[in-house]
């Protein structure tokens, strides 16, 4: 599974769906810090060119990115502890209510692609995985 469609290569490529990302923060952070003073939680510098980080830079609009990590669980934990506003894929946010979604509009949506080399796409074990993944994304 990939978040970008390969441009070349001998692959069988199926678009599974999309992953949406939203801005989240703890309730206490949102109650005590005004939007103009928000700090953000994002990826480390190795991910600066990723669509998620580029979009976060746009949304931050010059406000600081105070916490950086390539680990989503760490980003979510930092936000739960009041470390700032984080942009997470919606599937990564538990239903527990400890993080609040900030806006009704998605901050970002990324396509999800299933990519299998054409030579092995009909191998039974590969086929089982492909057939199991499609319903998870509504395909």
Secondary structure, 3 states (H helix, E strand, C coil): CECCCCCCCCEEEEEEEEEEEEEEECHHHHHHCCHHHCCEEECCHHHCCCHHHHHHHHHHCCCCEEEECCCHHHHHHHHHCCCCEEEEEHHHCCCCCCCEECCCCCCEEEEEEEEEECCCCCCHHHHHHHHHHHHHCCC
